[in-house]
Amino acid sequence: MTNLSPRTEQTVPDATMALATAAAERHQRPRSAWRMMLPTMTPWLALGLILIGAIALFGGIAPFFVQDPSVIRDIGLQPPSAEHILGTTQTGQDVFAQLAYATRGSLQIGLIVGVLATALSAFFGILGAYIGGFADEAFSLFSNVFLVIPGLPLVIVISGFVPQEQRGLWTIAVVLAITGWAASSRVLRAQTLSIRNRDYVAASRVSGERAPRVIAVEILPNLLPVLASQFVFAVISAILAEAGLSFLGLGASNSSTLGTMLFYAQNGFALPLGAWWWFVPPGLIIALFGMGLSLVNFSIDEIINPKLKNVRLHRKRARIAARLEKAATARAVRTARANGDPA
């Protein structure tokens, strides 16, 4: 006969309780607070980490094993071959060697800008929100001024006024960091205002703890996922902004980046001449690295937004609870059969 009884699925609380009970029966230790602050390993996060690691490894190691990228030869615009893996430029320079040095330069700028922008946003956002009063209003006003100023035009103007011989890697990095911290500062300020009013922070302040210790011990650990997300976003923005500046001829003059490769490829008419090996690799590296950072950032969002994390955890708990229930039912059936119960 057909079973007409409705199928009842476990609710989230039931699944959570079953998972907790099973973990207690197996004598498992609960996950630490630091482990809970890490994103859950998913295929997308693994893909992002692989892309970031591969490109970082290429930019860090490949420059030590390639040819001199500045050597000029009389074999201009040669397609990829065994001697030149990615062909040559219009002046006979090896594209693969240029790509290795350019990747390292772009990663250096992205890392420097990410650290500087995150430090500035943390200083003006966290410190101002914790102190409150006039300092908070002043820091907030300062952040709003930088927030309403168009970023890319300001970067172009500042880079245009800096002499070319002084427009080095650190100069471009500082300019990009100064124009890219305000939005992150607003987010950190809002989070800090929420955390500042919690009981454990108030208890630390009442007990006489100094402000630096309260910020470092009570507030900052709760903001680490937000800081990590802001850092990743700053690195992505810095690499893209530097590529745009270099493509316009306003990049670093004493270092090679992926943007300068695209600039020289455009000036050498690589696209009309069909020299795809000159402009496709740097563009592909930028796209893949940005994709990897974005995938990691999406995974960090699960920590910042509890709803996203809870959905994944609830699904996992429901699957584990369903397996435990199925195993318990199978054990009950086997026990009944062993006792001679026909049911």
JOMO-V384927 format. One record per backbone hydrogen bond with DSSP energy under -0.5 kcal/mol. CO is the residue of the C=O (numbers start at 1). NH is the residue of the N-H. If there is no record, write none. Layout:
# JOMO-V384927
((CO & NH) (CO & NH))
This chain:
# JOMO-V384927
((2 & 4) (6 & 8) (7 & 9) (11 & 15) (12 & 16) (13 & 17) (14 & 18) (15 & 19) (16 & 20) (17 & 21) (18 & 22) (19 & 23) (20 & 24) (21 & 25) (22 & 26) (23 & 28) (24 & 27) (32 & 36) (33 & 37) (35 & 38) (42 & 46) (43 & 47) (44 & 48) (45 & 49) (46 & 50) (47 & 51) (48 & 52) (49 & 53) (50 & 54) (51 & 55) (52 & 56) (53 & 57) (54 & 58) (55 & 59) (56 & 60) (57 & 61) (57 & 62) (58 & 62) (61 & 64) (62 & 65) (62 & 66) (67 & 69) (68 & 71) (75 & 78) (78 & 88) (83 & 85) (84 & 81) (84 & 87) (87 & 95) (89 & 77) (89 & 92) (91 & 73) (93 & 89) (94 & 98) (95 & 99) (96 & 100) (97 & 101) (98 & 102) (99 & 103) (100 & 104) (101 & 105) (102 & 106) (102 & 258) (103 & 107) (104 & 108) (105 & 109) (106 & 110) (107 & 111) (108 & 112) (109 & 113) (110 & 114) (111 & 115) (112 & 116) (113 & 117) (114 & 118) (115 & 119) (116 & 120) (117 & 121) (118 & 122) (119 & 123) (120 & 124) (121 & 125) (122 & 126) (122 & 127) (123 & 127) (123 & 128) (125 & 129) (126 & 130) (127 & 131) (128 & 132) (132 & 135) (132 & 136) (133 & 137) (134 & 138) (135 & 139) (136 & 140) (137 & 141) (138 & 142) (139 & 143) (140 & 144) (141 & 145) (142 & 146) (143 & 147) (144 & 148) (145 & 149) (150 & 154) (151 & 155) (152 & 156) (153 & 157) (154 & 158) (155 & 159) (156 & 160) (157 & 161) (158 & 162) (163 & 166) (163 & 167) (164 & 167) (166 & 168) (167 & 253) (168 & 172) (169 & 173) (170 & 174) (171 & 175) (172 & 176) (173 & 177) (174 & 178) (175 & 179) (177 & 180) (181 & 185) (182 & 186) (183 & 187) (184 & 188) (185 & 189) (186 & 190) (187 & 191) (188 & 192) (189 & 193) (190 & 194) (191 & 195) (192 & 196) (193 & 197) (195 & 198) (198 & 202) (199 & 203) (200 & 204) (201 & 205) (202 & 206) (203 & 207) (204 & 209) (205 & 208) (210 & 214) (211 & 215) (212 & 216) (213 & 217) (213 & 218) (214 & 218) (214 & 219) (215 & 220) (219 & 222) (219 & 223) (220 & 223) (220 & 224) (221 & 224) (223 & 227) (224 & 228) (225 & 229) (226 & 230) (227 & 231) (228 & 232) (229 & 233) (230 & 234) (231 & 235) (232 & 236) (233 & 237) (234 & 238) (235 & 239) (236 & 240) (237 & 241) (238 & 242) (239 & 243) (240 & 244) (241 & 245) (242 & 246) (243 & 247) (244 & 248) (245 & 250) (246 & 249) (257 & 261) (258 & 262) (259 & 263) (260 & 264) (261 & 265) (262 & 266) (263 & 267) (264 & 268) (265 & 270) (266 & 269) (269 & 273) (270 & 274) (270 & 275) (271 & 274) (274 & 276) (275 & 278) (275 & 279) (276 & 280) (279 & 283) (280 & 284) (281 & 285) (282 & 286) (283 & 287) (284 & 288) (285 & 289) (286 & 290) (287 & 291) (288 & 292) (289 & 293) (290 & 294) (291 & 295) (292 & 296) (293 & 297) (294 & 298) (295 & 299) (296 & 300) (297 & 301) (298 & 302) (299 & 302) (300 & 303) (300 & 304) (301 & 305) (302 & 309) (304 & 306) (305 & 308) (305 & 309) (306 & 310) (307 & 311) (308 & 312) (309 & 313) (310 & 314) (311 & 315) (312 & 316) (313 & 317) (314 & 318) (315 & 319) (316 & 320) (317 & 321) (318 & 322) (319 & 323) (320 & 324) (321 & 325) (322 & 326) (323 & 327) (324 & 328) (325 & 329) (326 & 330) (327 & 331) (328 & 332) (329 & 333) (330 & 334) (331 & 335) (332 & 336) (333 & 337) (334 & 338) (335 & 339) (336 & 341) (337 & 340) (340 & 342))
